[in-house]
Amino acid sequence: MARVRYIGPVPVTVPELGGRTIHPDEIAEVPDDRYDGYVCQSTTWEAVEEPKDEPPAPKKSPALKTVSTTKEA
C-alpha cells in the first residue's frame, strides 16, 4: 500500500478508505492502484511513500508427464 498525507484544512471522510475520517496532516495508506488519484490533487494530498514496484510472480510451468520408452510384451 502507498501512503499519502492529507494537507487540507478540515477533516474529511474518505469513502474509498471505508468511510474513515482523515484529519489535517494525517498520513493514510491507500491502494497502490489509486495512488495517482490522490497525489494528482496536489492542494489536498501529498506523496509520502509511492507504490512499490513488485516484480510479477514467476510463472509456474505445468507438471511434466513421464513417458516410458520401453515396450511391454
C-alpha positions as CSV (number, residue, x, y, z in Angstrom):
1,M,0.0,0.0,0.0
2,A,1.2,3.5,-0.8
3,R,1.0,6.3,1.7
4,V,-0.2,9.9,1.3
5,R,-0.5,12.9,3.7
6,Y,-3.8,14.9,3.8
7,I,-2.9,18.6,3.7
8,G,-6.4,20.0,3.6
9,P,-7.7,22.5,6.2
10,V,-10.5,20.4,7.8
11,P,-11.1,16.7,8.4
12,V,-12.6,14.7,5.5
13,T,-14.4,11.4,5.3
14,V,-13.0,9.2,2.6
15,P,-15.5,6.6,1.4
16,E,-12.8,4.7,-0.6
17,L,-11.0,4.1,2.7
18,G,-14.0,2.5,4.4
19,G,-15.6,5.9,5.4
20,R,-12.6,6.7,7.5
21,T,-12.2,10.3,8.7
22,I,-8.8,11.8,7.8
23,H,-7.6,14.8,9.7
24,P,-5.2,17.5,8.5
25,D,-1.6,16.4,8.4
26,E,-2.6,12.8,8.8
27,I,-0.9,10.1,6.8
28,A,-3.2,7.4,5.2
29,E,-2.4,4.2,3.4
30,V,-4.2,4.0,0.0
31,P,-4.4,1.2,-2.5
32,D,-1.4,1.2,-4.9
33,D,-3.6,1.4,-7.9
34,R,-5.4,4.5,-6.6
35,Y,-2.2,6.4,-5.5
36,D,-2.2,8.6,-8.6
37,G,-5.8,9.6,-7.9
38,Y,-4.8,11.1,-4.6
39,V,-1.4,12.8,-5.4
40,C,-2.9,14.5,-8.5
41,Q,-4.9,16.6,-6.1
42,S,-1.9,18.5,-5.1
43,T,-3.7,21.0,-2.9
44,T,-5.3,18.2,-0.8
45,W,-2.8,15.3,-0.7
46,E,0.9,14.9,-0.9
47,A,3.0,11.9,-1.6
48,V,4.7,10.2,1.4
49,E,5.5,6.7,0.0
50,E,5.0,5.7,-3.6
51,P,3.7,2.2,-4.5
52,K,6.3,-0.4,-4.5
53,D,7.2,-1.9,-7.9
54,E,6.9,-5.6,-7.1
55,P,8.1,-8.0,-9.8
56,P,5.4,-10.3,-11.0
57,A,5.4,-13.8,-9.5
58,P,7.3,-16.3,-11.6
59,K,5.1,-18.4,-13.9
60,K,4.6,-22.0,-12.8
61,S,5.2,-24.5,-15.5
62,P,2.8,-27.4,-15.8
63,A,3.8,-30.7,-14.4
64,L,5.6,-32.8,-17.0
65,K,4.4,-36.4,-17.6
66,T,7.0,-39.1,-17.8
67,V,6.7,-41.2,-20.9
68,S,8.0,-44.7,-20.9
69,T,10.2,-45.5,-24.0
70,T,10.2,-49.3,-23.4
71,K,7.7,-51.6,-24.9
72,E,5.9,-54.1,-22.8
73,A,5.3,-57.5,-24.1
